[in-house]
């Protein structure tokens, strides 16, 4: 679908802002890679060949018995015995010697059929965000060729947790920001457009709601209902939507008496059409000015709650929990360095991108 001339001009303005444009490119690459985190950091192979058949453990549960093992539980692909079973096509020699290969078998024959050698394609980082690393020494372990950013205090690979945690933080932030923005823009538009008693009552409600201690409410709700991703999204949206109401309301109060609005009313155009088709585009610059604060504030809130132990479930790959570990393990500086670098890069890129979007929507801004 072709862009309108106005949106084409906005896109050109955005591209002329080199800092914003390259921030968008870098962020798109990082976020795009994180969306495929299971193919980058996982303790399950991407593809397994066993007796001529192909399996994709990253998508589907396979019991150990599928590869000639003894248990109905999911195969632990890093287990030497399971790896041997896959390689030898399920030859029983693996039960006696997990380090055996198909060449060690008598003639590589099972049930009268020759068995071809199996194989597995592993992700570049053979650890998931919750996989314990089998390395000697006391945790947290320093970086090495196997664990590029070291391990945390429970011997989980830090790089794997960063990749999964980056995706989780961005998706969480986008969902909260989108939902809170829709509610806040709609509420501010209604207040500013209609004014009067409706505006007065809404303002008093917002003042009372904004003074509610959100942290205490989140702690109480988690104590009653338990920690969950969707509950945290709902609670943060509940307390974040008021951020945009003020600026949208002010823009609608200013614009509702302008000539084009009065002309549209005289022509019989509906209120909803006037508000969201004619008035809202003129309020977008002020609205977009606030979005970087909402985005960075949501990321900071999520990290703070995880740091305090009231955020996502304990099993989630949390960047805030990594920061807490850095504070508790000062003898492991790689944890603090990793947490600081991830937050600094992520927040800087997002601020630069939204700054460029804001300037692209501002007709007074030009770039050379």
Residue frames as qw, qx, qy, qz and C-alpha x, y, z in Angstrom:
[[0.000, 0.889, 0.458, 0.000, 0.00, 0.00, 0.00],
 [0.428, 0.461, -0.016, 0.777, 1.48, 3.33, -1.11],
 [0.296, -0.467, -0.437, 0.709, 2.02, 6.03, 1.46],
 [0.153, 0.922, 0.355, 0.024, 0.14, 9.28, 1.21],
 [0.429, 0.681, -0.117, 0.582, 2.16, 12.40, 0.26],
 [0.384, -0.803, 0.218, -0.401, 2.03, 13.56, 3.89],
 [0.887, -0.389, 0.246, 0.030, 3.36, 10.25, 5.23],
 [0.813, 0.383, 0.013, 0.439, 6.02, 10.18, 2.51],
 [0.126, 0.805, -0.209, 0.540, 7.23, 13.57, 3.70],
 [0.654, -0.661, 0.265, -0.256, 7.28, 12.31, 7.29],
 [0.964, -0.057, 0.146, 0.214, 9.30, 9.24, 6.29],
 [0.589, 0.600, -0.095, 0.533, 11.80, 11.44, 4.41],
 [0.205, -0.816, 0.260, -0.474, 12.15, 13.66, 7.46],
 [0.856, -0.457, 0.230, -0.079, 12.70, 10.62, 9.65],
 [0.910, 0.191, 0.066, 0.361, 15.41, 9.24, 7.34],
 [0.330, 0.762, -0.162, 0.533, 17.17, 12.60, 7.31],
 [0.502, -0.725, 0.352, -0.313, 17.52, 12.32, 11.07],
 [0.591, 0.409, -0.693, 0.048, 20.53, 10.01, 10.88],
 [0.101, -0.292, 0.798, -0.517, 20.65, 9.24, 14.59],
 [0.686, 0.083, 0.408, -0.597, 17.01, 8.16, 14.66],
 [0.796, 0.401, -0.301, -0.338, 17.25, 6.24, 11.38],
 [0.476, 0.396, -0.768, 0.164, 20.31, 4.22, 12.36],
 [0.309, -0.193, 0.720, -0.590, 18.89, 3.64, 15.83],
 [0.806, 0.187, 0.150, -0.541, 15.83, 2.14, 14.14],
 [0.724, 0.430, -0.526, -0.122, 18.01, -0.08, 11.95],
 [0.185, 0.360, -0.830, 0.384, 20.09, -1.33, 14.89],
 [0.487, -0.068, 0.589, -0.641, 17.06, -1.86, 17.10],
 [0.828, 0.264, -0.108, -0.483, 15.21, -3.69, 14.30],
 [0.599, 0.385, -0.700, 0.044, 18.13, -6.10, 13.86],
 [0.007, -0.251, 0.808, -0.532, 18.47, -6.74, 17.61],
 [0.604, 0.062, 0.433, -0.667, 14.74, -7.16, 18.18],
 [0.790, 0.335, -0.322, -0.400, 14.35, -9.26, 15.02],
 [0.447, 0.330, -0.814, 0.170, 17.08, -11.62, 16.20],
 [0.212, -0.146, 0.736, -0.626, 15.56, -11.84, 19.67],
 [0.752, 0.111, 0.043, -0.648, 12.23, -12.93, 18.15],
 [0.875, 0.227, -0.418, -0.089, 14.04, -16.10, 17.07],
 [0.276, -0.681, 0.599, -0.318, 15.68, -16.59, 20.46],
 [0.894, -0.130, 0.393, -0.174, 14.78, -20.30, 20.50],
 [0.870, 0.457, 0.007, 0.186, 16.93, -20.77, 17.38],
 [0.281, 0.776, -0.383, 0.416, 19.83, -18.80, 18.87],
 [0.056, -0.395, 0.751, -0.526, 19.94, -19.93, 22.50],
 [0.853, -0.153, -0.056, -0.495, 18.31, -23.23, 23.39],
 [0.358, -0.418, 0.828, -0.108, 19.13, -26.51, 25.09],
 [0.762, 0.301, 0.560, -0.121, 17.23, -28.39, 22.37],
 [0.371, -0.085, 0.614, 0.692, 18.50, -29.03, 18.84],
 [0.389, 0.402, -0.109, -0.822, 16.90, -27.14, 15.97],
 [0.815, 0.299, -0.297, -0.397, 16.78, -30.27, 13.80],
 [0.501, -0.375, 0.778, -0.066, 17.46, -33.93, 14.56],
 [0.684, 0.315, -0.534, -0.384, 17.95, -36.75, 12.06],
 [0.455, -0.281, 0.795, -0.286, 17.18, -40.19, 13.53],
 [0.503, 0.134, 0.850, 0.084, 16.86, -43.37, 11.44],
 [0.207, 0.264, 0.639, 0.693, 16.15, -41.31, 8.34],
 [0.131, -0.816, -0.541, -0.157, 13.36, -39.28, 9.97],
 [0.239, 0.368, -0.161, 0.884, 13.59, -35.62, 10.93],
 [0.402, -0.694, -0.565, 0.196, 12.51, -34.06, 14.22],
 [0.137, 0.600, -0.072, 0.785, 12.31, -30.44, 15.39],
 [0.482, -0.393, -0.663, 0.417, 12.56, -30.44, 19.20],
 [0.082, -0.043, -0.172, 0.981, 12.29, -26.64, 19.37],
 [0.452, -0.121, -0.255, -0.846, 8.66, -26.94, 18.31],
 [0.829, -0.181, -0.345, -0.400, 7.51, -30.32, 19.58],
 [0.568, -0.511, 0.581, -0.283, 7.80, -32.55, 22.62],
 [0.767, 0.268, -0.571, -0.116, 9.56, -35.87, 21.97],
 [0.800, -0.538, 0.231, -0.130, 9.90, -38.50, 24.71],
 [0.196, -0.630, 0.736, 0.152, 13.19, -40.26, 25.16],
 [0.686, 0.096, 0.720, -0.027, 11.59, -43.51, 23.96],
 [0.610, 0.759, 0.063, -0.220, 11.23, -41.88, 20.51],
 [0.344, 0.769, -0.539, 0.007, 15.02, -42.20, 20.20],
 [0.772, 0.120, -0.617, 0.094, 15.35, -45.67, 21.73],
 [0.002, -0.397, 0.617, -0.679, 15.57, -44.61, 25.37],
 [0.277, -0.231, -0.911, 0.200, 13.75, -45.94, 28.40],
 [0.009, -0.418, -0.534, 0.735, 11.72, -42.98, 29.69],
 [0.195, 0.708, 0.632, 0.248, 8.48, -41.36, 28.57],
 [0.176, -0.843, -0.116, 0.495, 9.67, -37.95, 29.77],
 [0.473, 0.875, -0.085, -0.057, 11.04, -35.42, 27.30],
 [0.871, 0.161, -0.071, 0.459, 14.44, -36.30, 25.92],
 [0.323, -0.875, 0.158, 0.323, 17.33, -34.39, 27.48],
 [0.768, 0.628, -0.031, 0.121, 19.28, -33.80, 24.31],
 [0.100, 0.820, -0.509, 0.243, 22.44, -32.69, 26.11],
 [0.796, -0.375, 0.458, -0.131, 22.58, -36.01, 27.94],
 [0.015, 0.525, -0.785, -0.329, 25.46, -38.07, 26.47],
 [0.393, 0.113, 0.912, -0.030, 23.27, -41.19, 26.40],
 [0.503, 0.698, 0.400, -0.315, 20.53, -39.46, 24.39],
 [0.232, 0.788, -0.397, -0.408, 23.13, -37.96, 22.03],
 [0.180, -0.319, 0.909, 0.200, 24.58, -41.45, 21.56],
 [0.491, 0.371, 0.770, -0.167, 21.14, -42.94, 20.87],
 [0.454, 0.799, 0.084, -0.385, 20.48, -40.33, 18.19],
 [0.114, 0.704, -0.614, -0.339, 23.87, -40.83, 16.59],
 [0.124, -0.222, 0.960, 0.117, 23.73, -44.63, 16.56],
 [0.525, -0.090, -0.543, -0.649, 20.07, -44.95, 15.64],
 [0.755, -0.386, 0.122, -0.516, 19.07, -46.36, 19.03],
 [0.723, 0.206, -0.647, 0.129, 21.67, -49.15, 19.27],
 [0.753, -0.627, -0.183, -0.082, 21.69, -50.66, 22.76],
 [0.719, 0.123, -0.274, 0.627, 25.44, -50.20, 23.00],
 [0.001, 0.610, -0.102, 0.786, 24.69, -46.69, 24.28],
 [0.715, -0.614, -0.126, -0.311, 23.08, -48.13, 27.41],
 [0.887, -0.279, -0.084, 0.357, 26.45, -49.62, 28.37],
 [0.521, -0.201, 0.122, 0.820, 28.71, -46.90, 26.96],
 [0.212, 0.868, 0.343, -0.290, 27.14, -43.43, 26.40],
 [0.057, -0.747, 0.387, 0.537, 30.28, -42.31, 24.58],
 [0.576, 0.080, 0.752, 0.309, 29.87, -45.00, 21.93],
 [0.323, 0.485, -0.283, -0.761, 29.40, -44.21, 18.24],
 [0.877, 0.310, 0.059, -0.364, 27.82, -46.12, 15.39],
 [0.541, 0.567, -0.620, 0.021, 31.27, -47.36, 14.37],
 [0.181, -0.396, 0.810, -0.393, 31.58, -49.05, 17.78],
 [0.816, 0.067, 0.323, -0.474, 28.53, -51.22, 17.12],
 [0.700, -0.062, 0.683, 0.197, 28.94, -54.66, 15.61],
 [0.355, 0.188, 0.632, 0.663, 27.71, -53.73, 12.14],
 [0.183, 0.173, 0.023, -0.968, 25.22, -50.89, 12.66],
 [0.376, -0.194, -0.753, -0.503, 22.19, -53.17, 12.20],
 [0.327, 0.042, 0.615, -0.716, 18.89, -53.02, 14.13],
 [0.679, 0.340, 0.500, -0.417, 16.06, -55.47, 13.40],
 [0.711, 0.247, 0.573, 0.325, 17.84, -56.60, 10.28],
 [0.379, 0.873, 0.201, 0.230, 18.10, -53.08, 8.81],
 [0.579, 0.112, -0.122, 0.799, 21.23, -51.02, 8.42],
 [0.209, -0.892, -0.333, 0.225, 21.07, -47.85, 10.52],
 [0.464, 0.614, -0.012, 0.639, 22.54, -44.67, 9.14],
 [0.417, -0.160, -0.411, 0.795, 24.36, -42.30, 11.45],
 [0.095, -0.871, -0.476, -0.072, 22.10, -39.70, 13.05],
 [0.380, 0.145, -0.116, 0.906, 22.94, -36.06, 13.71],
 [0.157, -0.829, -0.491, 0.214, 21.61, -32.91, 15.37],
 [0.300, 0.534, 0.060, 0.788, 21.89, -29.23, 14.45],
 [0.412, -0.577, -0.498, 0.498, 22.29, -27.13, 17.59],
 [0.052, 0.982, 0.141, 0.113, 21.72, -23.37, 18.11],
 [0.435, 0.642, -0.358, 0.520, 24.87, -21.22, 18.34],
 [0.196, -0.440, 0.599, -0.639, 24.33, -21.02, 22.11],
 [0.538, -0.121, -0.816, -0.174, 23.39, -24.52, 23.34],
 [0.157, -0.247, -0.725, 0.624, 21.70, -23.23, 26.50],
 [0.170, -0.731, -0.521, -0.407, 18.24, -21.93, 27.21],
 [0.101, -0.675, 0.208, -0.701, 17.61, -19.10, 29.68],
 [0.719, -0.515, 0.236, -0.403, 16.88, -21.66, 32.43],
 [0.929, 0.164, -0.307, 0.127, 19.51, -24.30, 31.61],
 [0.587, -0.746, 0.294, 0.112, 22.12, -25.01, 34.27],
 [0.514, 0.710, -0.481, 0.018, 25.63, -25.02, 32.83],
 [0.958, -0.253, -0.005, 0.132, 27.71, -28.09, 33.59],
 [0.453, 0.669, -0.360, 0.467, 30.99, -26.39, 34.51],
 [0.687, -0.327, -0.473, 0.444, 33.16, -26.98, 37.56],
 [0.235, 0.169, -0.209, 0.934, 33.56, -24.18, 40.05],
 [0.026, -0.545, -0.634, 0.548, 31.41, -22.00, 42.24],
 [0.170, 0.695, 0.501, 0.487, 28.74, -19.84, 40.62],
 [0.640, 0.735, 0.079, -0.209, 28.70, -17.24, 39.20],
 [0.783, -0.069, 0.377, 0.490, 31.30, -18.42, 36.71],
 [0.032, -0.664, 0.231, 0.710, 33.37, -15.96, 34.63],
 [0.697, 0.619, -0.080, -0.352, 33.09, -15.68, 30.82],
 [0.458, -0.347, 0.740, 0.348, 34.89, -18.24, 28.69],
 [0.135, 0.182, -0.707, -0.670, 34.65, -19.72, 25.20],
 [0.114, -0.342, -0.927, -0.104, 31.56, -21.73, 26.18],
 [0.141, -0.820, -0.533, 0.155, 29.70, -19.02, 28.12],
 [0.432, 0.509, 0.096, 0.738, 30.58, -15.71, 26.49],
 [0.196, -0.675, 0.092, -0.705, 29.08, -13.56, 29.26],
 [0.005, 0.235, -0.816, 0.528, 29.63, -16.03, 32.08],
 [0.413, -0.430, -0.787, -0.158, 26.91, -17.50, 34.27],
 [0.377, -0.656, 0.058, -0.651, 24.69, -16.15, 37.02],
 [0.264, -0.461, 0.704, -0.471, 24.55, -17.35, 40.62],
 [0.823, 0.020, 0.477, -0.308, 22.57, -20.47, 39.64],
 [0.406, -0.261, 0.748, 0.455, 24.93, -21.35, 36.76],
 [0.560, 0.668, 0.488, -0.031, 22.55, -20.24, 34.00],
 [0.533, 0.174, 0.317, 0.765, 24.12, -18.81, 30.86],
 [0.027, -0.606, -0.224, 0.763, 23.94, -15.00, 31.01],
 [0.074, 0.222, -0.513, -0.826, 23.97, -14.43, 27.25],
 [0.156, -0.332, -0.879, -0.305, 21.00, -16.78, 26.76],
 [0.144, -0.654, -0.626, 0.398, 19.09, -14.96, 29.51],
 [0.038, -0.483, 0.068, 0.872, 19.92, -11.58, 27.96],
 [0.102, -0.013, -0.701, -0.705, 18.62, -12.62, 24.53],
 [0.239, -0.501, -0.821, -0.133, 15.37, -14.01, 25.92],
 [0.221, -0.618, -0.461, 0.597, 15.08, -11.16, 28.45],
 [0.034, -0.255, 0.256, 0.932, 15.54, -8.50, 25.77],
 [0.217, -0.255, -0.739, -0.584, 12.66, -9.96, 23.75],
 [0.307, -0.572, -0.743, 0.163, 10.46, -10.27, 26.81],
 [0.191, -0.507, -0.247, 0.804, 11.14, -6.67, 27.92],
 [0.069, 0.130, -0.396, -0.906, 10.41, -5.20, 24.48],
 [0.282, -0.350, -0.791, -0.415, 7.24, -7.22, 23.90],
 [0.301, -0.581, -0.644, 0.395, 6.02, -6.38, 27.40],
 [0.126, -0.424, -0.064, 0.895, 6.76, -2.69, 26.85],
 [0.129, -0.044, -0.570, -0.810, 5.07, -2.58, 23.44],
 [0.298, -0.484, -0.804, -0.177, 1.92, -4.21, 24.80],
 [0.277, -0.613, -0.490, 0.554, 1.70, -1.91, 27.82],
 [0.095, -0.328, 0.141, 0.929, 2.49, 1.21, 25.78],
 [0.148, -0.189, -0.683, -0.690, 0.00, 0.37, 23.02],
 [0.316, -0.578, -0.752, -0.033, -2.85, -0.41, 25.42],
 [0.284, -0.595, -0.351, 0.665, -2.15, 2.56, 27.71],
 [0.079, -0.174, 0.300, 0.935, -1.84, 4.92, 24.72],
 [0.183, -0.369, -0.734, -0.540, -5.17, 3.83, 23.23],
 [0.346, -0.671, -0.633, 0.171, -6.98, 4.33, 26.52],
 [0.314, -0.519, -0.153, 0.780, -5.20, 7.60, 27.35],
 [0.051, -0.010, 0.433, 0.900, -5.72, 9.13, 23.90],
 [0.240, -0.504, -0.728, -0.398, -9.39, 8.18, 23.86],
 [0.372, -0.679, -0.525, 0.354, -9.97, 9.57, 27.37],
 [0.265, -0.414, 0.021, 0.871, -8.09, 12.80, 26.64],
 [0.004, -0.168, -0.576, -0.800, -9.90, 13.30, 23.35],
 [0.283, -0.629, -0.702, -0.179, -13.32, 12.86, 24.96],
 [0.368, -0.647, -0.357, 0.564, -12.45, 15.27, 27.77],
 [0.218, -0.320, 0.190, 0.902, -11.00, 17.95, 25.54],
 [0.028, -0.253, -0.660, -0.706, -13.65, 17.74, 22.83],
 [0.327, -0.649, -0.643, -0.241, -16.77, 17.81, 25.00],
 [0.117, 0.339, -0.338, 0.870, -15.41, 19.78, 27.97],
 [0.547, -0.479, -0.128, -0.675, -17.88, 21.02, 30.57],
 [0.724, -0.457, 0.345, -0.384, -19.04, 18.75, 33.38],
 [0.984, 0.149, -0.076, 0.056, -17.68, 15.66, 31.62],
 [0.531, 0.563, -0.380, 0.507, -14.20, 17.15, 31.62],
 [0.289, -0.640, 0.395, -0.592, -14.53, 18.28, 35.23],
 [0.898, -0.283, 0.202, -0.271, -15.65, 14.88, 36.52],
 [0.914, 0.294, -0.170, 0.221, -12.98, 13.04, 34.51],
 [0.289, 0.667, -0.418, 0.545, -10.26, 15.32, 35.86],
 [0.533, -0.558, 0.413, -0.483, -11.26, 14.63, 39.46],
 [0.991, -0.044, 0.092, -0.092, -11.30, 10.87, 38.79],
 [0.750, 0.484, -0.267, 0.362, -7.85, 11.05, 37.18],
 [0.036, -0.707, 0.448, -0.546, -6.46, 13.04, 40.10],
 [0.767, -0.398, 0.364, -0.348, -7.71, 10.42, 42.57],
 [0.984, 0.171, 0.028, 0.045, -6.52, 7.52, 40.39],
 [0.547, 0.650, -0.345, 0.400, -3.07, 9.07, 39.83],
 [0.235, -0.666, 0.504, -0.498, -2.53, 9.37, 43.58],
 [0.960, -0.201, 0.050, -0.191, -3.13, 5.63, 44.11],
 [0.278, -0.660, 0.690, 0.110, 0.11, 3.89, 45.19],
 [0.805, 0.362, -0.340, -0.323, 0.53, 1.56, 42.24],
 [0.318, 0.415, -0.829, 0.198, 3.42, -0.42, 43.77],
 [0.349, -0.107, 0.743, -0.560, 1.33, -1.40, 46.79],
 [0.783, 0.268, 0.108, -0.551, -1.57, -2.42, 44.57],
 [0.664, 0.451, -0.580, -0.138, 0.72, -4.61, 42.45],
 [0.081, 0.322, -0.869, 0.367, 2.21, -6.25, 45.54],
 [0.545, 0.035, 0.564, -0.619, -1.25, -6.93, 46.99],
 [0.804, 0.364, -0.110, -0.458, -2.59, -8.34, 43.71],
 [0.522, 0.439, -0.731, 0.021, 0.43, -10.60, 43.31],
 [0.154, -0.229, 0.827, -0.490, 0.03, -11.82, 46.89],
 [0.665, 0.178, 0.428, -0.585, -3.60, -12.73, 46.20],
 [0.825, 0.483, 0.027, -0.293, -3.46, -13.97, 42.59],
 [0.823, -0.145, 0.380, 0.396, 0.20, -14.91, 42.17],
 [0.053, -0.650, 0.376, 0.659, 2.80, -13.46, 39.84],
 [0.661, 0.388, 0.607, 0.212, 2.02, -13.71, 36.13],
 [0.320, 0.016, 0.380, 0.867, 2.97, -11.94, 32.92],
 [0.063, -0.547, -0.575, -0.605, -0.56, -10.97, 31.87],
 [0.401, -0.784, -0.444, 0.168, -1.56, -9.78, 35.33],
 [0.436, -0.469, 0.034, 0.767, 1.46, -7.46, 35.38],
 [0.168, 0.234, 0.501, 0.816, 0.57, -6.14, 31.91],
 [0.229, -0.712, -0.594, -0.298, -2.99, -5.44, 33.07],
 [0.463, -0.735, -0.302, 0.392, -1.88, -3.68, 36.25],
 [0.385, -0.288, 0.185, 0.857, 0.69, -1.47, 34.52],
 [0.039, 0.420, 0.560, 0.713, -1.81, -0.48, 31.82],
 [0.335, -0.749, -0.571, -0.006, -4.24, 0.33, 34.62],
 [0.409, -0.771, -0.115, 0.474, -1.79, 2.87, 36.07],
 [0.443, -0.181, 0.381, 0.791, -0.08, 4.10, 32.87],
 [0.264, 0.611, 0.621, 0.415, -2.98, 5.35, 30.72],
 [0.140, -0.922, -0.281, 0.226, -3.22, 8.66, 32.59],
 [0.510, -0.382, 0.242, 0.732, 0.18, 9.77, 31.24],
 [0.231, 0.183, 0.548, 0.783, -1.22, 10.84, 27.86],
 [0.010, -0.751, -0.660, 0.017, -4.54, 12.24, 28.99],
 [0.204, -0.756, -0.135, 0.607, -3.20, 15.68, 29.87],
 [0.163, -0.350, 0.467, 0.796, -1.45, 16.48, 26.59],
 [0.058, 0.334, 0.812, 0.475, -4.24, 15.08, 24.42],
 [0.092, -0.770, -0.595, 0.212, -6.88, 16.92, 26.43],
 [0.172, -0.668, 0.032, 0.724, -4.98, 20.21, 26.09],
 [0.125, -0.117, 0.638, 0.751, -4.65, 19.81, 22.32],
 [0.026, -0.507, -0.809, -0.296, -8.34, 19.04, 21.91],
 [0.138, -0.777, -0.426, 0.442, -9.36, 21.93, 24.14],
 [0.144, -0.523, 0.257, 0.800, -7.28, 24.24, 21.96],
 [0.038, -0.052, 0.735, 0.675, -8.50, 22.83, 18.65],
 [0.139, 0.486, 0.861, -0.065, -12.21, 22.34, 19.31],
 [0.154, 0.825, 0.314, -0.443, -13.02, 26.00, 18.59],
 [0.205, -0.360, 0.519, 0.748, -10.88, 26.31, 15.46],
 [0.491, 0.389, -0.158, -0.763, -12.55, 27.06, 12.15],
 [0.408, 0.195, -0.818, -0.356, -12.13, 23.64, 10.55],
 [0.049, -0.174, -0.929, 0.324, -13.81, 21.93, 13.53],
 [0.317, 0.431, 0.388, -0.750, -16.71, 24.38, 13.54],
 [0.457, 0.375, -0.446, -0.672, -17.09, 23.98, 9.78],
 [0.266, 0.057, -0.955, -0.116, -17.16, 20.18, 10.10],
 [0.116, 0.317, 0.780, -0.527, -19.85, 20.41, 12.77],
 [0.394, 0.455, 0.060, -0.796, -21.89, 22.75, 10.55],
 [0.453, 0.300, -0.668, -0.508, -21.68, 20.21, 7.74],
 [0.879, -0.182, 0.024, -0.441, -23.07, 17.52, 10.01],
 [0.574, 0.359, -0.715, 0.175, -19.89, 15.46, 10.43],
 [0.801, -0.486, -0.345, -0.064, -20.13, 13.11, 13.42],
 [0.394, -0.862, 0.296, -0.120, -18.26, 13.79, 16.65],
 [0.851, -0.269, 0.394, 0.221, -16.18, 10.60, 16.45],
 [0.710, 0.515, 0.224, 0.424, -15.08, 11.41, 12.89],
 [0.075, 0.935, -0.108, 0.331, -14.12, 14.97, 13.85],
 [0.602, -0.729, 0.323, -0.034, -12.21, 13.81, 16.92],
 [0.760, -0.296, 0.527, 0.239, -10.17, 10.98, 15.47],
 [0.694, 0.453, 0.391, 0.400, -9.93, 11.86, 11.79],
 [0.262, 0.838, 0.097, 0.469, -9.50, 15.63, 11.87],
 [0.328, -0.887, 0.194, -0.261, -8.37, 16.68, 15.36],
 [0.879, -0.399, 0.215, 0.148, -6.21, 13.75, 16.50],
 [0.782, 0.358, 0.059, 0.507, -3.60, 14.07, 13.70],
 [0.123, 0.811, -0.120, 0.559, -2.96, 17.64, 14.86],
 [0.597, -0.710, 0.259, -0.268, -2.45, 16.39, 18.41],
 [0.977, 0.063, -0.133, 0.155, 0.00, 13.65, 17.42],
 [0.437, 0.594, -0.388, 0.552, 3.14, 15.76, 17.88],
 [0.363, -0.579, 0.420, -0.597, 2.32, 16.42, 21.53],
 [0.945, -0.183, 0.097, -0.254, 1.28, 12.80, 21.96],
 [0.884, 0.301, -0.234, 0.272, 4.45, 11.40, 20.43],
 [0.108, 0.705, -0.440, 0.545, 6.50, 13.69, 22.64],
 [0.615, -0.481, 0.420, -0.462, 5.27, 11.73, 25.65],
 [0.969, 0.097, -0.175, -0.147, 5.73, 8.24, 24.20],
 [0.559, 0.437, -0.593, 0.381, 9.49, 7.97, 24.89],
 [0.229, -0.424, 0.571, -0.665, 8.78, 8.65, 28.56],
 [0.863, -0.104, 0.151, -0.471, 6.07, 5.99, 28.65],
 [0.883, 0.299, -0.360, 0.032, 8.29, 3.42, 26.91],
 [0.388, 0.432, -0.622, 0.526, 11.37, 4.02, 29.04],
 [0.432, -0.376, 0.437, -0.693, 9.21, 4.31, 32.16],
 [0.937, -0.041, -0.044, -0.345, 7.59, 0.94, 31.46],
 [0.778, 0.311, -0.483, 0.255, 10.97, -0.74, 30.99],
 [0.093, 0.446, -0.574, 0.680, 12.28, 0.89, 34.16],
 [0.672, -0.293, 0.250, -0.632, 9.15, -0.16, 36.09],
 [0.962, 0.067, -0.232, -0.131, 9.45, -3.77, 34.93],
 [0.602, 0.368, -0.542, 0.456, 13.15, -3.86, 35.84],
 [0.178, -0.454, 0.474, -0.733, 12.45, -2.25, 39.23],
 [0.833, -0.217, 0.106, -0.497, 9.69, -4.71, 40.09],
 [0.921, 0.164, -0.340, 0.095, 11.89, -7.65, 39.07],
 [0.330, 0.482, -0.537, 0.609, 14.73, -6.15, 41.11],
 [0.390, -0.368, 0.441, -0.719, 12.46, -5.96, 44.17],
 [0.052, 0.001, 0.994, -0.095, 11.05, -9.45, 43.58],
 [0.404, 0.464, 0.571, -0.543, 7.53, -8.32, 42.65],
 [0.327, 0.486, -0.410, -0.699, 7.75, -8.52, 38.87],
 [0.733, 0.235, -0.501, -0.395, 7.56, -11.43, 36.45],
 [0.957, -0.273, 0.011, -0.101, 7.51, -15.06, 37.68],
 [0.494, -0.692, 0.488, 0.195, 10.82, -16.28, 39.03],
 [0.754, 0.066, 0.578, 0.306, 11.36, -18.60, 36.04],
 [0.486, 0.852, 0.191, 0.048, 11.17, -15.73, 33.52],
 [0.672, 0.132, 0.034, 0.727, 14.34, -14.35, 31.87],
 [0.138, -0.955, -0.262, 0.024, 14.38, -11.00, 33.64],
 [0.483, 0.548, -0.180, 0.659, 16.88, -8.20, 33.09],
 [0.366, -0.749, 0.167, -0.526, 15.87, -6.69, 36.42],
 [0.919, -0.387, 0.081, -0.014, 16.70, -9.95, 38.18],
 [0.795, 0.301, -0.103, 0.517, 20.11, -9.88, 36.47],
 [0.066, 0.724, -0.198, 0.657, 20.66, -6.42, 37.98],
 [0.711, -0.614, 0.146, -0.311, 19.78, -7.78, 41.41],
 [0.965, -0.071, -0.002, 0.251, 22.30, -10.58, 40.95],
 [0.518, 0.568, -0.164, 0.618, 24.93, -8.01, 39.99],
 [0.282, -0.745, 0.230, -0.559, 24.32, -6.20, 43.27],
 [0.861, -0.437, 0.183, -0.184, 24.47, -9.42, 45.28],
 [0.910, -0.015, 0.191, 0.368, 27.64, -10.69, 43.53],
 [0.066, 0.964, -0.192, -0.172, 30.06, -7.79, 43.42],
 [0.493, -0.468, 0.661, 0.316, 32.87, -10.30, 42.88],
 [0.534, 0.313, 0.708, 0.340, 31.34, -11.01, 39.43],
 [0.042, 0.532, -0.036, -0.845, 31.66, -7.69, 37.56],
 [0.001, -0.035, -0.760, -0.650, 30.50, -9.22, 34.26],
 [0.024, -0.597, -0.800, 0.054, 26.95, -9.33, 35.62],
 [0.042, -0.765, -0.240, 0.596, 26.88, -5.59, 36.35],
 [0.081, -0.388, 0.489, 0.777, 28.59, -4.75, 33.07],
 [0.042, 0.247, 0.871, 0.423, 26.11, -6.85, 31.09],
 [0.024, -0.713, -0.669, 0.209, 23.04, -5.42, 32.83],
 [0.069, -0.708, -0.023, 0.703, 24.24, -1.82, 32.43],
 [0.086, -0.237, 0.633, 0.732, 25.15, -2.27, 28.76],
 [0.047, 0.408, 0.869, 0.276, 21.84, -3.93, 27.83],
 [0.033, -0.791, -0.523, 0.316, 19.74, -1.26, 29.55],
 [0.126, -0.630, 0.163, 0.749, 21.86, 1.62, 28.21],
 [0.079, -0.077, 0.728, 0.676, 21.73, 0.39, 24.60],
 [0.013, 0.511, 0.847, 0.145, 18.04, -0.56, 24.69],
 [0.059, -0.804, -0.424, 0.412, 16.83, 2.69, 26.27],
 [0.137, -0.535, 0.287, 0.783, 19.08, 4.90, 24.14],
 [0.091, 0.089, 0.787, 0.603, 17.92, 3.33, 20.90],
 [0.018, -0.646, -0.762, -0.027, 14.24, 3.62, 21.86],
 [0.107, -0.774, -0.215, 0.585, 14.59, 7.27, 22.90],
 [0.120, -0.372, 0.479, 0.786, 16.40, 8.19, 19.67],
 [0.074, 0.295, 0.848, 0.435, 13.75, 6.39, 17.57],
 [0.053, -0.763, -0.635, 0.107, 10.79, 8.09, 19.23],
 [0.165, -0.668, 0.021, 0.725, 12.59, 11.42, 19.13],
 [0.095, -0.140, 0.639, 0.751, 12.93, 11.02, 15.37],
 [0.002, -0.517, -0.824, -0.233, 9.27, 10.01, 15.02],
 [0.109, -0.779, -0.416, 0.456, 8.19, 13.06, 17.00],
 [0.109, -0.554, 0.262, 0.783, 10.26, 15.39, 14.82],
 [0.115, 0.096, 0.795, 0.588, 9.01, 13.70, 11.63],
 [0.031, -0.668, -0.741, -0.065, 5.41, 14.48, 12.62],
 [0.153, -0.749, -0.200, 0.613, 6.24, 18.10, 13.45],
 [0.557, 0.723, 0.305, 0.272, 5.74, 20.25, 10.31],
 [0.063, -0.984, 0.166, 0.008, 8.04, 22.91, 11.74],
 [0.619, -0.511, 0.534, 0.264, 11.02, 20.52, 11.80],
 [0.745, 0.642, -0.168, -0.063, 13.26, 20.21, 8.75],
 [0.759, -0.420, 0.392, 0.306, 16.49, 18.26, 8.30],
 [0.411, 0.810, -0.354, -0.222, 19.37, 18.94, 5.97]]
